[in-house]
Amino acid sequence: MRVKEVADLVGISVRTLHHYHEIGLLVPETITDSGYRLYSDHNLEMLQQILFLES
């Protein structure tokens, strides 16, 4: 799943996802040769936990 799809699904901004990646909090499953960040179901579970703990 691409960044925009994940952001829309959980209700956060693309910039927030990029920030989480930059600080090592949520690393995408794959980064394609063209630079697309791809997230797995496991990444989504981790993101939900992160958002829960932040609230």
Phi, psi and omega in degrees: 000135180280166185305311183299320179296316179295314180301315179295321183296319184259353175082034175236171182276158174299321179300321178297317177298318177298319179297314178302322178291315182301323181268000177082012181284322180219102182265127180302151177300318183218146168238119184288168178301331180271005173095003178288133175271126180243129184251142180263175175299323178297319176300320179296319177299316178298318180297319178298321177295317178300312182294323177296315182291332178286335184280000000 
